[in-house]
Every structure is written in structure tokens, then in C-alpha cells.
């Protein structure tokens, strides 16, 4: 199952919002990502087809087990790459923006090497 960068960003957003609140609505996702209601609805529909999210009777959006697993991977990549870039002297705003782009394209092999490097040499916690 391969989803595009935009789908990954929605998964990461749902994951982040679900860490802050037990309920996530489409309007919350739209506000967080600055996307329109139709854009959010379309994306959620596609993620449902992929089996990554479900909506309950009240319309709340929840990650499936597969969706949560994927979202956690994306979120971990974002966090670690952001920290690493800041440790290299990149300002926080740029590091976060660049990490957001990198996290979707970096290979698993390269990311694992980065993780091993950070585990060995450390990275500051932001």
C-alpha cells in the first residue's frame, strides 16, 4: 500500500491531533493544515479506501491500526530529521519545513542509518 505525500501528511496530522484530543473531526484537520473542507473530505475518503482511517457514527476520524503504524513512522521521521537539522545549525523554522519534505522521500535504509547515527552520537531533544 503506497500513499502519496499528501496522504502521509493527513495521517501525520490526524496522529498529532489525536495525541491532543480523543476526538478528531474533519474541521480540525482542515484548520490544522489550512485546507478546505472539500479537500479534507476527499483525502479522508481516499485514506478510508486504503484502510488507514475510519469514521465513527458521530463523524469522528480515527486511525486504523495500519494507519496509526504508518502515521507513527512519518511522525518519527519528522521529529528526528528536524532535530538533526537543528543540531547541524539550521534554524528551527527551516529545519521543520525541510524535515516535512524529506520525511516523505527518504528511504528506509537512509533513515535507519540516521537513527543509528543519532543513537550513537546523540541529538538534542527539541
Order of alpha helices (4+ residues) and beta strands (2+ residues): alpha-alpha-alpha-beta-beta-alpha-alpha-alpha
